[in-house]
Amino acid sequence: MSGLESTTIRLPKAKAPRNRTIALNHTEQENFHQNLKKVNSPVQLIEILNKTILGEIEMVVPNLPESFVDLLFLDPPYNLNKSFNGQKFSRRSSSEYETLLDSWIKPLVRLLKPSSSVYICGDWHSSTAIYNVCRRHFKIQNRITWEREKGRGAKANWKNCAEDIWYCTMSDNFTFNSESVKVRRSVLAPYRDSKGQPKDWSYNSKGSYRNTAPSNIWNDITIPFWSMPENTEHPTQKPEKLLAKIILASSQENNIVLDPFLGSGTTSVVAKKLSRKYVGIERELEYCLLAEKRLMLAAQDKRIQGFEDGVFWERNSLKRLKNN
């Protein structure tokens, strides 16, 4: 299989009729493998633009050009005991995790433009470490908390169903497109003024709604699952809608988005759908190949679930409004 012989990659399993999980057949594995980029020495921007790089962040980043990134999205391993796809990550002390996180982030600073924005994912276990590393290298602008509606209950604790994203910039000169990331919410009790006109809301053939300013609490995100066309077998896949919010808010068309922990490709896929350029780095061959398949599909279908008519719809409201 020309470079794939030593790597075990799962072949598609028989799926239920409504299961739309993206998988790779044998032919796709070979074809998409040819698209991947390896970086073993210094490269020019043109060599990596709109590419998926197969490799370790520690080996790839020192060979990338300076000051080319407009938006950096980081979804590193959380500070948890985790095992997936044959890889294990053991929980460390907060100070040890901070040191590890800094070893990943510090070399990336060289790649950023003075006007760059940075988003770093984590959970409550890693909040202190992320904050300490961020304030060392960036200007911290905010902390986003988004509802991850899946999660296990616990008899002696609160159910953990939220994650954080730290929003930082390199300077006070940065992009933030507030109008591009408004949330459309259905209005259940619409008020009218003395003339009978809508007060702080609008209506059309889809129903009554209000476009609200974006906040740092996101409760309109759906985790990918088996019936969604963006779903893969990656265990910590971020939703396309989540990346769409970040990319629209903090970049312009043709800007360059970098994700050094690409996973199954969500960041690159959404960047492509929104007319941005992208560079993704991922150590696992299987996930690189899934990213390439999703990029191929994105060229055919640019829809993002939950984003329509130029606004983000609150969860389950689009269907409800259309049915009104």
C-alpha positions in Angstrom: 0.0 0.0 0.0 3.0 2.3 -0.5 3.7 3.6 3.0 0.6 2.2 4.7 1.9 -1.3 5.3 3.1 -0.8 8.8 0.1 1.2 10.0 -3.2 -0.3 11.1 -6.2 1.6 9.8 -9.7 0.6 10.5 -11.8 -0.4 7.4 -15.5 0.5 7.3 -17.8 -1.6 9.3 -21.4 -2.4 8.2 -23.5 0.6 9.2 -27.2 1.1 10.0 -29.0 2.9 7.1 -29.1 6.3 8.9 -25.5 6.0 10.1 -23.6 8.7 8.1 -20.2 8.3 9.9 -17.4 9.0 7.5 -15.1 6.0 6.9 -12.3 5.0 4.6 -12.2 2.1 2.2 -8.9 0.5 1.0 -8.8 2.5 -2.3 -9.4 5.8 -0.5 -6.6 5.1 1.9 -4.1 4.8 -0.9 -5.4 7.8 -2.9 -5.6 10.2 0.0 -2.2 9.1 1.3 -0.7 10.7 -1.8 -2.2 14.1 -0.8 -0.4 14.2 2.6 2.7 16.4 3.2 5.7 15.4 5.2 8.0 18.2 6.6 11.5 17.1 7.5 13.4 20.3 6.6 12.5 24.0 6.2 9.7 24.7 3.8 8.2 27.6 2.0 4.6 28.7 2.6 3.5 27.6 -0.9 4.6 24.0 -0.1 2.2 23.6 2.9 -0.7 25.9 2.1 -4.0 24.0 2.1 -2.2 20.8 3.1 -2.5 18.2 5.7 0.9 17.5 7.2 1.6 14.0 8.7 4.0 14.4 11.6 4.7 15.3 15.2 4.2 18.9 16.2 7.7 19.0 17.7 9.3 17.9 14.5 7.2 19.9 12.0 6.8 23.4 13.6 10.5 24.3 13.7 10.6 23.8 9.9 7.6 26.1 9.1 8.0 29.7 7.9 7.7 32.7 10.2 4.8 35.0 10.6 2.3 33.4 8.2 -0.6 32.5 10.5 -3.7 34.7 11.0 -5.6 32.3 13.2 -4.2 29.5 15.4 -6.6 26.9 16.8 -5.2 24.5 19.4 -7.0 21.4 20.6 -4.2 19.6 22.5 -4.6 16.5 24.6 -6.5 17.4 27.8 -4.9 16.7 31.1 -6.8 13.4 31.6 -6.1 9.7 31.6 -7.0 8.9 28.0 -6.3 6.1 25.5 -7.4 6.1 21.9 -6.2 4.7 18.6 -3.3 3.0 20.5 -2.1 6.2 22.0 -2.1 6.8 25.8 -2.0 10.1 27.7 -1.6 10.1 31.4 -2.8 12.8 33.7 -0.1 15.0 35.1 0.1 17.5 37.9 -1.0 21.0 36.9 2.6 22.3 36.8 3.7 19.3 34.7 0.9 19.8 32.2 1.7 23.5 32.1 5.3 22.7 31.1 4.1 20.3 28.4 1.6 22.8 27.1 4.3 25.5 27.0 6.6 23.2 25.0 3.9 23.0 22.3 2.9 26.6 22.3 6.2 28.5 22.6 7.5 27.4 19.2 4.2 28.3 17.6 4.5 32.0 18.5 7.2 32.4 15.8 4.6 31.5 13.2 2.0 34.1 14.2 1.5 37.5 12.7 1.3 40.5 15.1 -2.4 40.7 14.3 -3.1 36.9 14.9 -5.7 35.5 17.2 -5.3 32.2 19.2 -7.9 29.8 20.6 -6.9 27.0 23.0 -9.3 24.3 24.1 -9.3 22.7 27.5 -11.4 21.5 30.4 -11.6 22.6 34.0 -8.7 20.4 35.0 -6.4 22.3 32.7 -7.7 25.8 33.2 -4.9 27.0 35.4 -2.2 25.6 33.2 -3.7 27.1 30.1 -4.2 30.5 31.7 -0.5 30.6 32.9 0.8 29.7 29.5 -1.4 32.1 27.7 -0.5 35.1 29.8 3.2 34.3 29.1 2.9 34.5 25.4 -0.4 36.3 24.4 -2.9 38.9 25.5 -5.9 37.0 27.0 -9.1 38.4 25.7 -11.7 36.0 27.1 -12.6 32.5 28.1 -15.5 30.8 26.2 -17.4 28.1 27.8 -19.4 25.8 25.6 -22.0 23.2 26.5 -20.9 19.7 25.6 -24.3 18.2 26.0 -22.9 14.7 26.1 -21.3 13.5 29.4 -21.4 10.9 32.0 -23.4 11.4 35.2 -21.8 10.9 38.6 -23.4 9.9 41.9 -21.2 12.1 44.0 -20.5 15.0 41.6 -22.0 17.4 39.1 -22.2 16.0 35.5 -19.3 17.4 33.5 -20.8 18.7 30.3 -18.9 21.9 29.5 -15.5 22.7 28.0 -13.5 25.9 27.7 -11.8 27.7 24.9 -9.3 30.5 25.8 -9.4 33.3 23.4 -6.1 35.3 23.0 -4.4 37.7 20.6 -0.9 38.6 19.8 -1.5 42.4 20.2 -4.3 44.9 20.5 -4.6 44.9 16.7 -6.7 41.9 15.8 -9.8 40.9 13.8 -13.2 40.3 15.5 -16.2 40.2 13.2 -19.1 40.5 15.7 -21.8 40.8 13.0 -20.7 37.5 11.4 -21.3 35.4 14.5 -24.7 36.5 15.8 -27.0 33.8 17.1 -30.6 33.6 15.8 -33.0 32.7 18.6 -36.7 32.0 18.3 -38.9 34.5 20.1 -41.6 32.6 22.1 -43.3 35.7 23.7 -42.9 38.5 21.1 -43.7 42.0 22.3 -44.9 44.8 20.1 -44.8 48.6 20.5 -47.8 50.9 20.7 -48.0 50.9 16.9 -48.1 47.1 16.8 -44.6 46.7 15.4 -42.2 44.1 16.6 -40.1 45.3 19.5 -36.5 44.1 19.3 -37.4 41.1 17.1 -38.2 40.3 13.6 -40.3 37.8 11.7 -40.5 36.2 8.2 -41.9 33.1 6.6 -39.8 31.0 9.1 -41.3 32.5 12.2 -40.4 35.1 14.9 -36.8 35.5 15.8 -34.1 37.8 17.3 -30.5 38.0 16.2 -28.4 38.2 19.4 -24.9 39.4 20.0 -22.3 36.6 20.5 -21.4 35.9 24.1 -18.7 33.7 25.8 -21.4 31.1 26.7 -22.2 28.8 23.8 -25.1 26.5 24.4 -26.1 26.0 20.7 -23.4 23.4 19.8 -24.2 19.8 19.0 -21.5 17.2 19.4 -21.1 15.1 16.2 -22.9 11.8 16.3 -23.6 8.9 14.0 -26.4 10.4 12.0 -24.6 13.7 11.2 -22.7 13.8 7.9 -19.6 15.4 9.6 -19.2 12.5 12.1 -16.0 10.4 12.2 -14.7 7.7 14.6 -12.3 10.3 16.2 -13.2 10.3 19.9 -12.8 14.0 20.6 -13.9 15.5 17.3 -14.9 19.2 17.6 -18.2 20.2 15.8 -18.0 22.2 12.5 -20.3 24.8 14.0 -17.9 25.5 16.8 -15.0 26.1 14.4 -17.2 28.1 12.1 -17.9 30.6 15.0 -14.2 31.0 15.7 -13.1 31.2 12.0 -15.8 33.7 11.1 -15.1 35.9 14.2 -11.3 36.0 14.0 -10.3 35.8 10.4 -11.1 37.2 6.9 -11.5 35.4 3.6 -8.2 34.1 2.3 -6.6 34.4 5.8 -4.5 31.4 6.9 -5.8 29.1 9.7 -3.3 26.7 11.4 -4.3 23.7 13.5 -1.3 21.7 14.9 -3.5 19.1 16.5 -5.8 18.5 13.5 -7.4 15.2 14.4 -9.9 14.2 11.8 -9.7 17.6 10.1 -12.6 19.8 11.3 -10.5 23.0 11.4 -9.2 22.6 7.8 -12.7 21.5 6.5 -14.5 24.6 8.0 -11.7 26.9 6.8 -12.2 25.5 3.3 -16.0 25.9 3.5 -15.6 29.5 4.6 -13.0 30.5 1.9 -10.0 30.6 4.2 -6.7 28.9 3.6 -5.5 26.3 6.0 -2.6 24.2 7.3 -3.1 21.2 9.5 -0.7 19.0 11.4 -1.6 15.5 12.7 0.5 12.6 13.9 -2.0 9.8 13.2 -2.1 8.6 9.6 -5.8 7.4 9.9 -7.0 10.8 11.0 -4.9 12.6 8.3 -6.7 10.4 5.7 -10.1 11.1 7.2 -9.3 14.8 7.0 -8.4 14.5 3.4 -11.7 12.7 2.7 -13.7 15.4 4.5 -11.8 18.1 2.5 -12.9 16.4 -0.7 -16.5 16.3 0.5 -16.3 19.9 1.6 -15.5 20.9 -2.0 -18.9 19.3 -3.0 -21.0 20.6 -0.1 -20.2 23.7 1.9 -23.1 23.5 4.3 -22.4 23.7 8.1 -25.0 22.2 10.3 -26.6 25.0 12.5 -25.3 27.9 10.3 -27.8 29.1 7.7 -28.7 32.5 6.2 -25.5 34.0 7.5 -26.4 33.4 11.2 -26.0 30.7 13.8 -29.2 29.1 14.9 -29.8 28.1 18.5 -30.0 24.3 18.8 -33.2 22.7 17.3 -34.7 26.1 16.5 -34.3 26.1 12.7 -36.7 23.2 12.2 -39.1 24.7 14.8 -39.1 28.1 13.0 -39.6 26.6 9.6 -42.6 24.6 10.9 -44.3 27.7 12.4 
